[in-house]
């Protein structure tokens, strides 16, 4: 089916119905795009793409914005392509500052620690708002920046309270020893785990004491991380170590009773995000050296910006129209009055937040791929993104690979569905449109089953819908804030 106004209305309905809150089984999870990569790519390729990802992450100065980056290395010439949802003069200055420092010959002579601190000076100078926001999320126990200061039904434990709890009920040395042995046996030890084991050496191998000490290091330094590069360096080092080490993940979940409180479900992702500053600067130090080596002695380094594409879109469908029409498209039998009434009740909460006209853009990773194909004549490569792709874009990337025999790789996706303009590639857009319609139909079916008895004779059987277990309506409170933050409205 074509990617048209109806598709965009379906995307709006998908978000407002809260598709990301559904409980999928494993097969549905794969369709929902929560796996890591758009292709089956080995770990080396994941590491290769991390340089582009961190540069894209570095180019985002405020939360809610998104950037994509591709690095093309040729003999005597390195080109950094950047696409950004919103670009201003400060972005241009930031990109040039990063280029001048990172690719300077004397930067290679710096040790990692000195290089990392110098790089984080740039981050503190240009991106203090984003650093402060990510730091606040960590201090608040991992609450998302949009929910900080708002009421929440979940029990909230800030970082200081978590540390106090760990001191009251410490992790036993035996538990730590067992966790280390288990991880080594499973051959799952990560960089964060290696750093944690090394750090625990200061405490005679006591993992519990090492975890508490690392959390205190974060608490002490994170307050000033947005204005002091050294504080950012030490806080992000400890955050990466605790956030990514499977040892600390397992032990914290057990001691803090995560099944009941959900504390670590929020805290650990917040630590990982904040830890990107340390881990990213480490990758930058290593991988830019590899780029320079591959390009040859004293290569020219250029930055090329990809201009954004924006268009005003009018959606004639109402929320009720799109809910009923999407369900009817997938159920050719006549719909009973009861089902029609239920579909209208599903659509009713969406009407308050429904928009019929918006200014939309082509998302930055698709914009970048289009530019690289049309202008640079490339057929593949690593596309680094500051955050995961949305559902539509993730399918578009795979569509390019399928229909044009390309080899584009994006690192990950977050599974959300945002409004977006199509790519302009007929087959690619049709693939994305079919996915969107399928997702919305499954979500509508799930809501129907929640509204009444699953054995109701009036409800047509739908195998996909059985994958959902529970759902709560999302009113779309943050939807349009996100749209505005991305420059889409």
C-alpha positions as CSV (number, residue, x, y, z in Angstrom):
1,X,0.0,0.0,0.0
2,X,1.3,3.6,-0.7
3,X,2.8,5.7,2.1
4,X,0.2,8.6,2.0
5,X,-2.0,10.7,4.2
6,X,-3.7,7.7,5.5
7,X,-0.4,6.2,6.6
8,X,0.5,9.3,8.5
9,X,-2.8,9.2,10.2
10,X,-2.1,5.6,11.2
11,X,1.3,6.7,12.6
12,X,-0.4,9.3,14.7
13,X,-2.9,6.7,16.0
14,X,-0.1,4.3,16.7
15,X,1.6,6.7,19.0
16,X,-1.4,7.9,20.7
17,X,-2.6,4.4,21.4
18,X,0.7,3.7,23.1
19,X,2.1,1.0,21.0
20,X,5.3,0.8,22.8
21,X,3.6,-0.2,26.1
22,X,2.2,-3.5,24.7
23,X,3.6,-6.8,26.0
24,X,4.8,-8.8,22.9
25,X,5.9,-12.4,22.7
26,X,9.3,-13.1,21.1
27,X,8.0,-13.3,17.5
28,X,6.0,-10.1,17.9
29,X,9.1,-8.4,19.4
30,X,11.0,-9.1,16.3
31,X,8.3,-7.5,14.1
32,X,8.2,-4.6,16.6
33,X,11.9,-4.0,15.9
34,X,13.4,-4.2,19.3
35,X,16.4,-6.3,18.1
36,X,19.7,-4.4,17.8
37,X,20.5,-4.2,14.1
38,X,18.8,-3.8,10.8
39,X,20.8,-6.8,9.5
40,X,22.6,-9.8,10.9
41,X,25.9,-8.0,11.6
42,X,28.8,-9.3,13.5
43,X,30.1,-7.6,16.6
44,X,33.0,-6.0,14.7
45,X,30.6,-4.0,12.5
46,X,28.8,-2.9,15.7
47,X,32.1,-1.5,17.0
48,X,32.8,0.1,13.6
49,X,29.5,2.0,13.7
50,X,30.0,3.3,17.2
51,X,32.3,6.1,16.0
52,X,29.6,7.5,13.8
53,X,27.0,7.0,16.6
54,X,29.0,8.9,19.1
55,X,29.7,11.8,16.7
56,X,26.0,12.0,16.1
57,X,25.3,11.8,19.9
58,X,27.9,14.7,20.3
59,X,26.1,16.8,17.8
60,X,22.8,16.9,19.8
61,X,22.9,19.9,22.1
62,X,19.4,19.6,23.5
63,X,17.2,16.6,24.5
64,X,14.6,15.7,21.9
65,X,16.8,16.6,18.9
66,X,18.3,13.9,16.7
67,X,21.4,13.7,14.4
68,X,22.8,11.1,12.0
69,X,26.4,10.8,10.9
70,X,28.4,8.9,8.2
71,X,32.2,8.9,7.9
72,X,33.6,8.2,4.4
73,X,37.3,7.4,4.3
74,X,39.2,7.6,1.0
75,X,42.9,8.0,0.3
76,X,44.0,11.4,1.6
77,X,40.4,12.4,2.2
78,X,37.9,11.9,5.1
79,X,34.4,13.3,4.7
80,X,32.0,13.5,7.7
81,X,28.4,13.7,6.6
82,X,25.9,15.1,9.1
83,X,22.1,15.3,9.0
84,X,20.2,17.0,11.8
85,X,16.5,17.6,12.5
86,X,17.3,21.1,13.6
87,X,20.5,22.9,12.6
88,X,21.8,26.3,13.6
89,X,25.1,28.2,13.6
90,X,26.2,26.7,17.0
91,X,25.9,23.3,15.4
92,X,28.3,24.3,12.6
93,X,30.8,25.7,15.2
94,X,30.5,22.6,17.3
95,X,31.1,20.2,14.3
96,X,34.2,22.2,13.2
97,X,35.5,22.3,16.8
98,X,35.2,18.5,17.1
99,X,36.9,18.1,13.7
100,X,39.8,20.3,14.5
101,X,40.5,18.6,17.8
102,X,39.8,14.9,17.0
103,X,41.6,14.8,13.6
104,X,44.5,17.0,14.7
105,X,47.9,15.1,14.5
106,X,48.8,16.0,18.1
107,X,45.6,14.5,19.4
108,X,47.0,11.0,18.5
109,X,49.9,11.7,20.9
110,X,47.5,12.2,23.9
111,X,46.8,9.2,26.1
112,X,43.2,8.2,26.4
113,X,42.5,9.9,29.7
114,X,44.0,13.3,28.5
115,X,42.2,12.9,25.1
116,X,38.9,12.1,26.8
117,X,39.0,15.1,29.2
118,X,39.9,17.4,26.4
119,X,37.0,16.1,24.3
120,X,34.6,16.5,27.2
121,X,35.7,20.1,27.6
122,X,34.1,20.6,24.1
123,X,30.9,18.8,25.3
124,X,30.7,20.9,28.4
125,X,31.2,24.1,26.4
126,X,28.5,23.4,23.8
127,X,26.1,20.9,25.3
128,X,25.7,21.8,29.0
129,X,21.9,21.6,28.8
130,X,21.8,18.0,27.5
131,X,24.5,16.9,30.0
132,X,22.5,18.5,32.9
133,X,19.3,16.8,31.7
134,X,20.9,13.3,31.5
135,X,22.6,13.9,34.9
136,X,19.2,14.9,36.5
137,X,17.7,11.6,35.2
138,X,20.5,9.7,36.9
139,X,20.2,11.6,40.2
140,X,16.4,11.0,40.2
141,X,16.9,7.2,40.0
142,X,16.4,7.0,36.3
143,X,13.2,8.9,35.7
144,X,12.9,10.0,32.0
145,X,13.6,13.7,31.6
146,X,10.0,14.4,30.5
147,X,8.6,12.9,33.7
148,X,10.9,14.7,36.2
149,X,8.9,16.9,38.4
150,X,5.6,15.2,37.5
151,X,3.6,12.8,39.6
152,X,4.2,9.2,38.9
153,X,2.5,6.0,40.2
154,X,5.8,4.2,40.4
155,X,7.8,4.2,43.6
156,X,10.6,6.7,43.2
157,X,14.0,6.2,44.7
158,X,16.7,8.8,43.9
159,X,20.3,7.9,43.6
160,X,21.1,9.0,47.2
161,X,18.3,6.8,48.5
162,X,19.5,3.8,46.4
163,X,23.0,4.2,47.9
164,X,21.6,4.3,51.4
165,X,19.6,1.2,50.8
166,X,22.6,-0.7,49.5
167,X,24.5,0.4,52.7
168,X,21.7,-0.9,54.9
169,X,21.4,-4.2,53.1
170,X,24.9,-4.7,51.5
171,X,25.6,-7.0,48.7
172,X,27.5,-10.0,50.2
173,X,31.0,-10.7,49.0
174,X,29.8,-14.3,48.3
175,X,27.0,-13.0,46.0
176,X,29.5,-10.9,44.1
177,X,31.9,-13.8,43.7
178,X,29.1,-16.0,42.4
179,X,28.0,-13.4,39.9
180,X,31.5,-13.0,38.6
181,X,31.9,-16.8,38.2
182,X,28.5,-17.0,36.5
183,X,29.4,-14.3,34.0
184,X,32.8,-15.7,33.2
185,X,31.3,-19.2,32.7
186,X,28.7,-17.7,30.2
187,X,31.5,-15.8,28.5
188,X,29.4,-12.6,28.7
189,X,31.9,-10.3,30.3
190,X,31.6,-6.8,28.9
191,X,33.9,-3.8,29.0
192,X,31.9,-2.4,32.0
193,X,32.3,-5.7,33.7
194,X,36.1,-5.7,33.1
195,X,36.3,-2.2,34.5
196,X,34.2,-3.2,37.5
197,X,36.4,-6.2,38.3
198,X,39.5,-4.0,38.1
199,X,37.8,-1.4,40.3
200,X,36.8,-4.0,42.8
201,X,40.5,-4.9,43.2
202,X,40.8,-1.8,45.4
203,X,38.3,-3.4,47.8
204,X,39.9,-6.8,47.9
205,X,37.5,-8.1,45.2
206,X,34.3,-7.1,47.1
207,X,32.0,-6.3,44.2
208,X,29.3,-5.0,46.5
209,X,31.6,-2.3,48.0
210,X,32.9,-1.5,44.5
211,X,29.3,-0.9,43.3
212,X,28.4,1.4,46.2
213,X,31.7,3.3,45.8
214,X,31.1,3.8,42.1
215,X,27.6,5.0,42.8
216,X,29.0,7.5,45.3
217,X,31.5,8.6,42.7
218,X,28.6,9.4,40.4
219,X,26.7,11.2,43.1
220,X,29.7,13.4,44.1
221,X,30.6,14.4,40.5
222,X,27.3,14.5,38.6
223,X,26.1,17.7,40.1
224,X,28.8,19.7,38.3
225,X,29.2,17.5,35.3
226,X,27.6,20.0,33.0
227,X,30.2,22.6,33.8
228,X,33.3,20.7,34.8
229,X,34.9,18.3,32.3
230,X,36.7,16.3,35.0
231,X,33.4,15.8,36.9
232,X,31.8,14.7,33.6
233,X,34.7,12.3,33.0
234,X,34.6,10.6,36.4
235,X,30.8,10.5,36.7
236,X,30.3,9.0,33.1
237,X,33.1,6.5,33.7
238,X,31.4,5.1,36.8
239,X,28.0,5.3,35.1
240,X,29.2,3.3,32.1
241,X,30.8,0.7,34.4
242,X,27.7,0.2,36.6
243,X,25.2,0.6,33.8
244,X,26.7,-1.9,31.4
245,X,28.3,-4.5,33.7
246,X,26.1,-7.6,33.9
247,X,27.5,-8.3,37.3
248,X,26.2,-5.0,38.7
249,X,22.9,-5.4,36.8
250,X,22.1,-8.7,38.3
251,X,23.1,-7.8,41.9
252,X,21.3,-4.5,41.9
253,X,18.1,-6.0,40.6
254,X,18.2,-8.7,43.3
255,X,19.1,-6.4,46.3
256,X,16.7,-3.5,45.2
257,X,13.9,-6.0,44.5
258,X,13.4,-4.7,41.0
259,X,10.4,-6.9,40.3
260,X,8.4,-5.0,42.9
261,X,9.9,-1.5,42.6
262,X,11.1,-1.3,39.0
263,X,14.0,0.9,40.3
264,X,16.8,-0.7,38.2
265,X,14.6,-0.8,35.1
266,X,14.8,3.0,35.2
267,X,18.2,3.6,36.8
268,X,20.4,1.3,34.6
269,X,19.3,2.8,31.2
270,X,19.9,6.3,32.6
271,X,23.4,5.2,33.7
272,X,24.1,3.8,30.2
273,X,23.0,7.0,28.5
274,X,25.1,9.2,30.8
275,X,28.0,6.7,30.4
276,X,28.1,7.3,26.7
277,X,30.3,10.4,27.3
278,X,33.2,8.3,28.7
279,X,32.7,5.2,26.5
280,X,32.2,7.4,23.4
281,X,35.3,9.5,23.9
282,X,37.3,6.2,24.4
283,X,36.0,4.9,21.1
284,X,36.7,8.3,19.5
285,X,40.3,8.2,20.6
286,X,40.8,4.7,19.1
287,X,38.8,4.8,16.0
288,X,39.7,8.2,14.6
289,X,43.3,7.0,14.7
290,X,42.2,4.1,12.5
291,X,40.5,6.5,10.1
292,X,43.6,8.6,9.8
293,X,45.7,5.5,9.3
294,X,43.4,4.3,6.5
295,X,43.3,7.7,4.8
296,X,47.1,8.1,4.8
297,X,49.4,10.9,6.0
298,X,47.7,14.3,6.6
299,X,44.4,13.7,4.9
300,X,42.0,16.5,4.2
301,X,39.0,16.3,6.5
302,X,35.7,17.9,5.4
303,X,32.2,18.2,6.9
304,X,29.2,18.1,4.7
305,X,25.8,19.0,6.0
306,X,22.6,17.4,4.6
307,X,19.8,19.9,4.2
308,X,16.5,19.0,5.9
309,X,13.3,18.3,4.0
310,X,10.1,19.6,5.4
311,X,6.5,19.7,4.2
312,X,3.1,20.6,5.6
313,X,0.8,17.6,5.7
314,X,-3.0,17.6,6.1
315,X,-4.7,14.5,7.5
316,X,-8.3,14.3,6.4
317,X,-9.0,11.2,8.5
318,X,-10.3,11.7,12.1
319,X,-9.1,9.3,14.8
320,X,-12.4,7.4,14.5
321,X,-12.1,7.2,10.7
322,X,-8.6,5.7,10.8
323,X,-9.3,3.2,13.7
324,X,-12.5,1.9,12.0
325,X,-10.9,1.9,8.5
326,X,-7.7,0.1,9.5
327,X,-9.6,-2.6,11.4
328,X,-12.0,-3.1,8.5
329,X,-9.1,-3.3,6.0
330,X,-7.9,-6.4,7.8
331,X,-11.3,-7.9,8.5
332,X,-13.3,-8.3,5.3
333,X,-16.4,-9.7,7.0
334,X,-19.1,-7.1,7.8
335,X,-18.5,-5.5,11.2
336,X,-21.2,-5.8,13.8
337,X,-22.7,-2.8,15.5
338,X,-21.1,-3.9,18.7
339,X,-17.6,-3.9,17.2
340,X,-18.2,-0.6,15.5
341,X,-19.2,0.8,18.9
342,X,-16.1,-0.6,20.5
343,X,-13.9,0.8,17.8
344,X,-15.4,4.2,18.3
345,X,-14.8,4.0,22.1
346,X,-11.1,3.2,21.3
347,X,-10.8,6.2,19.1
348,X,-12.6,8.6,21.4
349,X,-9.7,9.3,23.9
350,X,-7.5,10.2,20.9
351,X,-9.7,12.9,19.5
352,X,-8.6,15.5,22.1
353,X,-4.9,15.3,21.0
354,X,-5.6,14.6,17.3
355,X,-4.0,16.9,14.8
356,X,-5.2,17.3,11.2
357,X,-2.3,19.5,10.0
358,X,1.4,19.3,10.8
359,X,4.8,20.3,9.4
360,X,6.7,17.1,9.1
361,X,10.3,16.2,8.0
362,X,12.2,13.3,6.6
363,X,14.0,11.8,9.6
364,X,17.7,12.4,9.6
365,X,18.9,8.8,9.0
366,X,16.7,8.5,5.9
367,X,17.7,12.0,4.8
368,X,21.4,11.0,5.1
369,X,21.0,7.7,3.2
370,X,19.1,9.5,0.3
371,X,22.0,12.1,0.1
372,X,24.7,9.4,0.2
373,X,22.9,7.5,-2.6
374,X,22.1,10.4,-4.8
375,X,25.1,12.7,-4.3
376,X,28.0,10.5,-3.1
377,X,26.8,7.5,-5.2
378,X,27.3,5.1,-2.2
379,X,25.5,1.8,-1.9
380,X,25.9,1.2,1.8
381,X,27.8,2.0,5.0
382,X,27.4,2.6,8.7
383,X,24.8,5.3,9.7
384,X,25.4,6.5,13.2
385,X,22.3,7.9,14.9
386,X,22.2,9.8,18.2
387,X,19.3,7.6,19.3
388,X,17.6,4.6,17.8
389,X,15.5,4.8,14.7
390,X,11.7,5.0,14.8
391,X,9.6,2.1,13.5
392,X,8.9,3.6,10.1
393,X,12.6,4.6,9.4
394,X,13.9,1.3,10.6
395,X,11.7,-0.4,7.9
396,X,12.8,2.1,5.3
397,X,16.5,1.3,5.9
398,X,15.8,-2.4,5.5
399,X,13.7,-1.5,2.4
400,X,16.7,0.1,0.7
401,X,18.8,-3.0,1.5
402,X,16.1,-5.2,0.1
403,X,15.0,-3.4,-3.1
404,X,18.3,-1.6,-4.1
405,X,20.7,-4.3,-2.9
406,X,22.3,-1.8,-0.6
407,X,24.1,-2.5,2.7
408,X,23.1,0.3,5.0
409,X,23.5,-0.4,8.7
410,X,21.8,1.4,11.6
411,X,22.8,0.4,15.1
412,X,19.5,0.1,16.8
413,X,15.9,1.2,17.0
414,X,13.6,2.3,19.9
415,X,10.4,0.8,18.5
416,X,8.4,4.0,18.9
417,X,6.3,5.3,15.9
418,X,6.6,9.0,15.1
419,X,5.1,11.0,12.3
420,X,7.6,11.2,9.4
421,X,7.6,12.0,5.7
422,X,8.2,9.1,3.3
423,X,11.6,8.6,1.7
424,X,10.4,9.1,-1.9
425,X,11.4,5.5,-2.9
426,X,8.2,3.8,-4.0
427,X,9.0,0.2,-2.8
428,X,10.7,1.3,0.4
429,X,7.8,3.5,1.4
430,X,5.2,0.8,0.6
431,X,7.1,-1.6,2.8
432,X,7.0,0.9,5.7
433,X,3.3,1.7,5.1
434,X,2.4,-2.0,5.2
435,X,4.3,-2.4,8.5
436,X,2.5,0.6,10.0
437,X,-0.9,-0.6,9.0
438,X,-0.2,-4.1,10.4
439,X,1.0,-2.7,13.7
440,X,-2.0,-0.5,14.1
441,X,-4.4,-3.3,13.3
442,X,-2.8,-5.6,15.9
443,X,-2.9,-2.8,18.5
444,X,-6.6,-2.1,17.8
445,X,-7.3,-5.8,18.1
446,X,-5.5,-5.9,21.5
447,X,-7.7,-3.0,22.7
448,X,-10.8,-4.8,21.6
449,X,-9.8,-7.9,23.6
450,X,-9.2,-5.8,26.6
451,X,-12.6,-4.1,26.4
452,X,-14.6,-7.3,26.6
453,X,-14.4,-11.0,27.0
454,X,-11.9,-12.6,24.6
455,X,-14.4,-15.3,23.7
456,X,-16.9,-12.8,22.4
457,X,-18.5,-14.2,19.3
458,X,-18.6,-10.8,17.7
459,X,-14.8,-10.4,17.7
460,X,-13.1,-12.0,14.6
461,X,-10.2,-14.2,15.6
462,X,-6.8,-12.5,15.3
463,X,-3.6,-14.4,16.1
464,X,-1.5,-11.3,16.4
465,X,-3.8,-9.8,19.0
466,X,-3.3,-12.7,21.3
467,X,0.3,-11.6,21.7
468,X,-0.8,-8.7,23.9
469,X,-1.3,-9.2,27.6
470,X,-2.1,-5.7,29.0
471,X,-2.4,-2.1,27.9
472,X,-3.2,1.3,29.3
473,X,-4.3,4.2,27.2
474,X,-1.8,6.9,26.5
475,X,-3.3,10.3,26.1
476,X,-0.5,11.7,24.0
477,X,0.5,14.2,26.7
478,X,4.2,14.1,25.5
479,X,3.5,13.4,21.9
480,X,3.3,17.0,20.6
481,X,6.0,18.2,22.9
482,X,8.2,15.6,21.2
483,X,7.0,16.7,17.8
484,X,7.9,20.4,18.6
485,X,11.2,19.4,20.1
486,X,12.1,17.6,16.9
487,X,11.2,20.6,14.8
488,X,8.2,18.8,13.2
489,X,5.5,21.3,14.1
